[in-house]
Amino acid sequence: MKKTISNILTCLVFVFLFAPIAVLLFFSFNESKSLSVFSGFSLRWYRELFKDRNTLEALSNTLVLAASATVISTIMGTAAAWGIDRLRSRWYRGFINTVTDIPMTNPDIITGISMMLMFIFIGRLFGATNSLNFWTMLIAHVTFCLPYVILQVLPKLQQMDRSLPEAAMDLGCTPMRAFLKVELPEMLPGIVTGAIMAFTLSLDDFVISYFTSGTGFQTLPIRIYSMTKKTVTPKMYALATIIFFVTLSLLLISNFIESSDEKKAEKKKKKRSK
């Protein structure tokens, strides 16, 4: 009886979570403009979407911004995790971890407003007529993506056997070669997962992008927000469907990497126990 009730509750939770997405997917293939009556299957709104020049430009801007933020935050986050892992003072390490987590726990609207004010202040100091542009958005995206990369890489370093780099150097490796041959492969699953998370977060961000964007650079979430001020068409449903499947694919890849890494860790434990 308890198992049946738990299964029913689980199904209800999933229905509550995914029913809006299912409606969105369903009506993105609607032939007519109606948002309540399905008149027939059609790819009309996907064709209309790819004819929308402004939307395609916003998509290109979003991909460039997300890719740039991912590369920078992954490099900086990996280096920061490596440095935090080598801190000897527990108090100092805890302080650094707390400071690092602030952009992740801080509300997006607070982060967005504070960064907007900082960029405007710095721009006025240097006499800039337009303080907000692509570079301000890039700095903002790197700021909130960085903690997620550190959060993924740091546990991999903590799980690694501390004697492995020392053993590699005892066998003739330089510190750099020991890092590339021993430490980097151990960190690689966390680096890939952190990069995927950074790309997904940057791709989906609206609040911080809205406050730090200039007039000449528009991302896809901001474009969607501007479209909602007018008449909502199924073209927006088609766009949301594409974004949903892209994000879902990245999450599946991330989960696959994590599961395979856990299996490798279990195999190593079994070998050591034997």
Buried (B, 14 or more C-beta within 10 A) or exposed (E): EEEEEEEEEEEEEEEEEEEEEEEBBEBBBBBEEEEEEEEEEBEBBBEBBBEBEEBBBBBEBBBBBBBBBBBBBBEBBBEBBBEBBEBEEEEEBEEBBEEBEEBBEEEBEEBBBEBBEBBBEEBEEEEEEEBBBBEBBBBBBBBBBBBBBBBBBBBBBEEBEEEBBEEBBEEEBEEEEBBEEBBEEBBBBBBBBBBBBBBBBBBBBBBBBBBBBBEEBBBBBBBBBEBEEEEEBBBBBBBBBBBBEBBEEBEEEBEEBBEEBEEEEEEEEEEEEE
